[in-house]
Amino acid sequence: MTRYGYPGTPARRDDGPRAGILALMKCWAAGIVVLLFTEYLQITVVYDYIDSPGSLGSFSGRLLLIHLPNALCVALSVWAAARLHRPPFRHGTSQHLAAAVAVPVAAQLLNMAVQWQEPTAEGLLMSNAVLVVGCVAGWAADRLQEGD
């Protein structure tokens, strides 16, 4: 019996045959919004107000002003997408992982495709390291909140 009292009626409007895809799309939308918002904040705050001449000349300056804030943006995006992934779909590890990390991975692939003409070893290595660190941190935060 469902909440409407009729047998065979879905308990939720989105419990049909495409419910898994809709759940993924909702998570991806949240991940996109969080990633865009946090990256916008990073660009407006870090680059416009904190950046001083010469601070991006050293590796430690780039690490503090570019890479660590990017890792935080990725982690927040993964965490937000993972938190919105609803049961029973979140109990499947592969589907939950796809819901959580698809947006940052797609953003990284897009970034690499746009900047393919001028790759540097440090840029490629650090942007991929930021992606991995951010995804792991966001996934770990979700799993800690879930109690796993």
Secondary structure, 3 states (H helix, E strand, C coil): CCCCCCCCCCCCCCCCCCHHHHHHHHHHHHHHHHHHHHHHHHHHHHHHHHCCCCCCCCHHHHHHHHHHHHHHHHHHHHHHHHHHCCCCHHHCHHHHHHHHHHHHHHHHHHHHHHCCCCCCHHHHHHHHHHHHHHHHHHHHHHHHHHCC
